[in-house]
């Protein structure tokens, strides 16, 4: 995801879209998924060292719990704009390309429901 440079009165500001709550939620979920993947690879490499493996397994369990919470937050986060739809769709594509999205049937239902937002702003954006 690219960030634009925005200036106001000569001062550099971060891209306002990048600071949207959904973007932060998606970023957090992606980071946790990547950490889980790295730790799983490390655990496989260290399989023979039981002491190190035990610590890694504990850390992996912690990360998996955090990733599950981040995934639930991402699934439930209601889109409010076309930009949110695009960001969420891009994140979903990334999950699917990873091979194991971690999504079950109930998760898909939550995800699709998050695209149906009944706020007045959304009604105008999505007739």
C-alpha positions as CSV (number, residue, x, y, z in Angstrom):
1,X,0.0,0.0,0.0
2,X,1.5,3.3,-1.0
3,X,1.3,6.4,1.1
4,X,1.0,9.9,-0.4
5,X,2.9,12.9,0.9
6,X,0.4,15.7,1.8
7,X,1.5,19.2,2.7
8,X,-0.4,21.9,4.5
9,X,1.2,25.4,4.7
10,X,4.5,23.9,3.8
11,X,4.3,21.2,6.6
12,X,4.5,17.6,5.6
13,X,1.5,15.5,6.8
14,X,0.9,11.8,6.4
15,X,-1.7,10.6,4.0
16,X,-5.1,11.1,5.8
17,X,-6.4,7.8,4.3
18,X,-3.6,5.9,5.9
19,X,-4.7,7.0,9.3
20,X,-8.2,5.7,9.0
21,X,-9.1,3.2,11.7
22,X,-9.8,0.5,9.2
23,X,-6.3,0.9,7.7
24,X,-4.7,0.6,11.2
25,X,-6.9,-2.5,11.8
26,X,-5.8,-4.1,8.6
27,X,-2.2,-3.3,9.1
28,X,-2.3,-4.8,12.6
29,X,-3.8,-8.0,11.3
30,X,-1.3,-8.3,8.6
31,X,1.6,-7.7,11.0
32,X,0.4,-10.4,13.4
33,X,-0.2,-12.9,10.5
34,X,3.4,-12.3,9.3
35,X,4.7,-12.7,12.9
36,X,2.9,-16.0,13.3
37,X,4.3,-17.2,10.0
38,X,7.9,-16.3,11.0
39,X,7.5,-17.9,14.4
40,X,6.1,-21.1,12.8
41,X,9.1,-21.3,10.5
42,X,11.4,-20.8,13.4
43,X,9.7,-23.4,15.5
44,X,10.1,-25.9,12.7
45,X,13.8,-25.1,12.5
46,X,14.3,-25.5,16.3
47,X,12.2,-28.6,16.6
48,X,15.0,-30.6,18.2
49,X,15.7,-28.1,21.0
50,X,12.9,-28.8,23.4
51,X,13.7,-25.8,25.8
52,X,13.7,-23.3,23.0
53,X,10.7,-24.9,21.3
54,X,8.7,-24.6,24.5
55,X,9.3,-20.9,24.7
56,X,8.6,-20.5,21.0
57,X,5.4,-22.4,21.4
58,X,4.3,-20.2,24.3
59,X,5.0,-17.1,22.2
60,X,3.2,-18.6,19.2
61,X,0.1,-19.3,21.3
62,X,0.2,-15.6,22.5
63,X,0.5,-14.4,18.9
64,X,-2.3,-16.7,17.7
65,X,-4.6,-15.3,20.3
66,X,-3.7,-11.7,19.3
67,X,-4.1,-12.6,15.6
68,X,-7.5,-14.1,16.2
69,X,-8.7,-10.9,18.0
70,X,-7.2,-8.7,15.1
71,X,-8.9,-10.9,12.6
72,X,-12.3,-10.6,14.4
73,X,-11.9,-6.9,14.5
74,X,-11.0,-6.7,10.8
75,X,-14.0,-8.9,9.9
76,X,-16.5,-6.9,11.9
77,X,-15.1,-3.4,10.9
78,X,-17.9,-1.8,8.9
79,X,-16.8,0.0,5.7
80,X,-17.7,3.6,5.4
81,X,-16.4,4.6,2.1
82,X,-15.2,3.3,-1.3
83,X,-11.6,3.6,0.0
84,X,-12.5,1.3,2.9
85,X,-14.0,-1.3,0.5
86,X,-10.9,-1.2,-1.6
87,X,-8.6,-1.6,1.4
88,X,-10.6,-4.4,2.9
89,X,-10.8,-6.2,-0.5
90,X,-7.0,-5.8,-0.9
91,X,-6.5,-7.3,2.5
92,X,-8.8,-10.2,1.7
93,X,-6.9,-10.8,-1.5
94,X,-3.6,-10.9,0.5
95,X,-5.1,-13.4,2.9
96,X,-6.3,-15.7,0.1
97,X,-2.9,-15.4,-1.7
98,X,-1.3,-16.6,1.5
99,X,-3.1,-19.9,1.1
100,X,-4.6,-20.2,4.5
101,X,-6.9,-17.3,5.1
102,X,-7.9,-18.7,8.5
103,X,-11.5,-17.8,7.6
104,X,-14.3,-20.2,8.4
105,X,-17.9,-20.0,7.0
106,X,-19.1,-17.8,9.9
107,X,-16.1,-15.5,9.3
108,X,-17.1,-15.1,5.6
109,X,-20.6,-14.1,6.8
110,X,-19.2,-11.5,9.2
111,X,-16.9,-10.2,6.4
112,X,-19.7,-9.8,3.9
113,X,-21.9,-8.2,6.5
114,X,-19.2,-5.6,7.2
115,X,-19.7,-4.3,3.6
116,X,-23.4,-3.6,4.4
117,X,-23.4,-0.4,6.4
118,X,-26.6,1.3,7.1
119,X,-25.3,4.8,8.0
120,X,-26.5,7.7,5.9
121,X,-23.1,8.3,4.5
122,X,-22.8,4.8,3.3
123,X,-26.3,4.9,1.8
124,X,-25.1,7.8,-0.4
125,X,-21.9,6.1,-1.3
126,X,-23.4,2.7,-2.1
127,X,-26.9,3.2,-3.6
